[in-house]
Amino acid sequence: MAVSDKIPNTNRSDPNLFPGPVLEFEKPVIELEIKIGELQAIFRQGNVGVADEIKRLEKKAERLRREVYSNLSPWQRVQLARHPNRPYTLDYIKRISPGFIELHGDRTFADDKAIVAGLAPLDGRSVVLVGHQKGRDTKERLYRNFGQPHPEGYRKTRRVMELAAKFGKPVVTLVDTPGAYPGIGAEERGQAEAIAKNLFTMSRLQVPILVVIIGEGGSGGALALGVGNRVLMLENAIYSVISPEGCASILYRDAGKAEKAAENLKLTPLDLLKMGIIDGIIPEPLGGAHRDVDGMAEILKKRILDELDDLGKIPVEELIERRLEKFGRIGFWEE
């Protein structure tokens, strides 16, 4: 047996899948994993005497991961949702639908790169997939406008969804945006109207709609892709009417109190599930989706297929009725 065959197994995913910073609360875990990696390198060089130490540290690392990631505060989940290593829409598409055909443009003004939309084959079925797309480096972030769509992005979304309804294809949306772009140009071209028309169109679309919040679900920019028969969230995603920083600036006159605002906004999946705003939570690999992108993609794909199978059994008229009832139940009012 070769020396490499004796290396103790590890479930650790590569924390450097994408270059990026380590969050403060992750540091003890990462430091321990680096130590394990160094010992494994020594093991590969023929020093089998470190095998027991590797096994001991692996057990310690597993306990530490569970301890750290099972007790996250709302602010820590905000940080994970924004983690620069976290997979984006195109990362999932590459893994779950390699035959994806992207459609471009709103037929009015431009093609908004902050929105990816197209036809996606999924294990023999065809769906229409729409999602926000952020960027990894400075150049791509500018190209994708930091995942903040302009009106033309939402008009492209509506055009593609109407195409889905025409051909009877279910719609899947992947939500991940800090919010719609708030610039003057976006307002001049009708940002609010574009979002409102999306809400109207999705509420009455004659095909099943599945919404999955994969990262940040920020304000109306997220809601414009968020009206569905089922709304799910990844375990470390967030969904809120405003960012913690924005909330803190308004309520406390201090953006530095974002952590306090995150506590009060009830933006975590568990909070939103209790309030009936979402319908389910999709578990992530231990440590977050960025620690095992392939594993997360498999989990997401299976859940999408399961949900579409379920929704596909419901008559069209009932799909629309349930969708309207679902969102009509959110919140309360007095006359």
Secondary structure, DSSP 8 states (H G I E B T S, - for coil): --GGGGS-------TTSS-----GGGHHHHHHHHHHHHHHHHHHTT-GGGHHHHHHHHHHHHHHHHHHHTS--HHHHHHHHT-TTS--HHHHHHHH-TT-EE----SSS---TTEEEEEEEETTEEEEEEEE---SSHHHHHHTGGG---HHHHHHHHHHHHHHHHTT--EEEEEEES-S--SHHHHHTTHHHHHHHHHHHHHH-SS-EEEEEEEEEEHHHHHTT---SEEEEETT-EEESS-HHHHHHHHSS-GGGHHHHHHHHT-SHHHHHHTTS-SEEE---TT-GGG-HHHHHHHHHHHHHHHHHHHTTS-HHHHHHHHHHHHHTSS----
